[in-house]
């Protein structure tokens, strides 16, 4: 499984809002970083399918996995 930040670029983590959570759940994405990552993936030619939880603890997900398709291959990109 590849690292999400290796694919979209380490600089994505420096974008305002990337490391913040929207605890009110008011946006189209619960976490702002999911929106930023999805937008970058689509610009790189990936077809986005979904986000899934990876490892979890009692506080919630420790890792998130983006399931994407590129060049007819399904890939899982991990973040966290």
Buried (B, 14 or more C-beta within 10 A) or exposed (E): EEEBBEBBEEEBBEBEEBEEEBEEEEEEBBBBBBBBBBEBBEEEEBEBEEBEEBEEEEEEBEBBBBBBEEEEEEBBBBBE
